[in-house]
């Protein structure tokens, strides 16, 4: 009852007036006008109010929210000024046709440059389907075994649903993943060391939600995986860029006050280095000395070319390392299954976090992946894909030669360029029908590495050849 005098919530309104999800707090520091404008802005940004949709009249909305009409009028005037609303004589107030309004920055609006690597219309004379996409991050999803795929889902359908999903994951899948990781990564994994997740991002967020407090300092490779930075920042961490060189993270430049360090030692993203054994040992010694926990993203570990596998950090120090993996690259992003390997007490903490957040990996998906692992279908798929990716990688090296860095593993390479050459080359390639990525968006602070990040996972061999020939021609014309 005490809240009735502090908040203003919608009450029933007329037949043709939309019911808006708005709650105003009279006790808040922000004025009612500011609160109303902000919440209306969010409903338009989220698409609850679509372009052209008519809003309630100021009188009707004031009555709905039990506020004065002045509050509503002033809020509408603010949104008119920002371009969110438009008025047409005789048709009331409507949502304006604002470009990219669903992703627009909060008011006041200011023009923002779109990154050259972002989505944009295909150039004249080329449809989106004709563009060659050499951006990193996507695998080849057309080479799967259809018979094995259908069988896995058919057998998964025989598994009865449960009303209480296991936060650690399906025991059958945990056992299969432990065996898979012992065989492919030589890590001392047992079922009790494995938690099934929905992918690397999910695993990272669970670790962050379990271990971090606001203001904790978290190291992320620079340049590095920006999704990791976003996840840690969303959990209140202070992001500390940790420089990398051609081999990976530079241990001697790591500060001693990090709570966590996120690293991709199997194939650094995006530079492409493989962390040498001696540096792995120094990194683990640093972690033991400082008390930091190392989060090892086993990114691209499944795909190596002409090199022997390096031991996972987790295998060298299971007590101080959290190992993350996913099937998004080895099988398909749609599968949505990954894993965390960690000390049992940390897994218990992650399980408690999952329960608190109502987080889970769907049971039928887990069952299907378990079938693929148990029957050897995933192992056969990986062998086929190594050959497929090796062919694409060979084309890149053949055409671009000594400019290529980080080609011994993974699904992307780095082509270093002078800083001033990157943006013009990306733009020129786009006009020639080739989509490229640069190192720019992978930095947290000032740019340290300049060049192209060429992904070859989702393109055909001919598309890789065509795209690289365009890049080579543009490089020769510089």
Secondary structure, DSSP 8 states (H G I E B T S, - for coil): -GGGGTEEE-----TTS-----EEETTSSS-HHHHHHHHHHHHHHTTSS-TT-B---HHHHHHHHTS-HHHHHHHHHHHHHHTSEEEETTTEEEE---TTGGG--SSS-------TTS-----TT--GGGSEE--SS----S-S-HHHHHHHHHHHTTS---SS--TT--HHHHHHHHHHHHHHH-----GGGEEEESSHHHHHHHHHHHH--TT-EEEEEES--HHHHHHHHHTT-EEEEEEEETTEE-GGG--TT-SEEEE--SS-TTT-----HHHHHHHHHHHHHHT-EEEEE-TTTT-BSSS-----HHHH-TTTEEEEEESTTTT-GGG--EEEE--HHHHHHHHHHHHHHT----HHHHHHHHHHHHTTHHHHHHHHHHHHHHHHHHHHHHHHGGGEES-SBSSEEEEE--HHHHHHHHHHHHHTTEE-EESGGG-SSS----EEEEE-SSS-HHHHHHHHHHHHHHHHT-
